[in-house]
Amino acid sequence: MIIAGNLKCNHTRASFQNYAMALNDGLRDICHNFTLLDNIQNFNSNKANFNSIIVFPPSVAFVEASACKYFSQGAQNFYPCDSGSFTGEVGANMLDEFGVNVVLIGHSERRGLGENDELIKAKFNFAKQKGYKIIFCVGEDDITYMNASAKEFLSDELSGIDLNYEKLIIAYEPIFAIGTGVSAKTQYIAEILEYLRSLSNAPLLYGGSVNCQNINEISSLKHCDGVLVGSASWDVQNFINLINIATKDQK
Ligand code: 13P
């Protein structure tokens, strides 16, 4: 199972250093063989034993690669360049310094801030050319949901990206379930994941108000390969607890 924590605009460099240390300790005590995401190509052949944890801190809070013992550190955002005159942006040279080779692309919160399809596609192609692992986020808003046109919407969001990229992970995050404390209904998640599975063999995550109470029901869905957790990952002990609950049957 892939369990990713999106810290969004939370945690400073100092607090994330403590977070990373506590997460390493917690994962060591949980005692699974947590696989670093570097081996994602093996996911489909070894799903039952593949447990990988990824955390996306703010870029200014990245820790040294050596501080990520049992988890991978990813970038919430980057600009498709190595470096250059792009005020305020973070390029690949800056990610490389921290050994970051997992990136989030297409999150609805970034789309909401003005990232359009053209930029998202450019980011995808750049990350692919770099060989980064990509968690590509898709998800409909509540009006699309109520109009029962989510599938067309999701297929549009996925058009123009290489769905066969071997380091692709797709995260389904319905916007109406993000940050509300109420996840989408499991039957509905199951239906959408089945649809996404018909489009791609990439591992499929669900995100949107995942917490310690609903993680098992969601992660046991047939096509669910993991979760992308927001607020329930911000407190490291809560995140460790969630990981423990999600993986305890494998002990
Ligand atoms: P919440 O878990 O807070 O709903 O956030 C989900 C999310 O946006 C993860 O990327």
Residues whose N, C-alpha, C, O or C-beta is under 5 A from the ligand:
A	BS01	13P	N6 A177 I178 G179 T180 G207 G208 S209 V210 L228 V229 G230 S231 A232
